[in-house]
Amino acid sequence: MIYHVRARLRREHADELHRRLTDGSIAQQRPDGAEIVASMNRAVVAANGSIEWSEECYCASPLHHERSTVLDRHFEDITTESIDAHGTYEGQPFMTYLRDNFVESGNER
């Protein structure tokens, strides 16, 4: 299934999320690391400050493994809605937002 996901970033963990997304540690996670990274690359920061993305998942409950291993530490107020295909959403690219707001000169803030 593919889900439209909305969440709020836990700003106190944003630097760690950026580091783990870019150092390969999340990508190496099995079975869903590559999809988590791809999802964060699709994610945007909407005008209201929420983060939106689409993510593919085949857990019995939406994003169960992803939430237990990554998402619940870095996001709150996570909602999911089943959709037919990956979507695109209006807003600033999330990875750019993380880099510009939480990483300074190649070092985490």
Secondary structure as GFF3:
##gff-version 3
##sequence-region A 1 109
A	DSSP	beta_strand	2	9	.	.	.	ID=ss1
A	DSSP	three_ten_helix	11	13	.	.	.	ID=ss2
A	DSSP	alpha_helix	14	22	.	.	.	ID=ss3
A	DSSP	alpha_helix	33	42	.	.	.	ID=ss4
A	DSSP	beta_strand	44	45	.	.	.	ID=ss5
A	DSSP	beta_strand	51	56	.	.	.	ID=ss6
A	DSSP	alpha_helix	64	66	.	.	.	ID=ss7
A	DSSP	pi_helix	67	71	.	.	.	ID=ss8
A	DSSP	alpha_helix	72	74	.	.	.	ID=ss9
A	DSSP	beta_strand	75	83	.	.	.	ID=ss10
A	DSSP	beta_strand	92	93	.	.	.	ID=ss11
A	DSSP	alpha_helix	94	102	.	.	.	ID=ss12
A	DSSP	beta_strand	103	104	.	.	.	ID=ss13
A	DSSP	beta_strand	107	108	.	.	.	ID=ss14
###
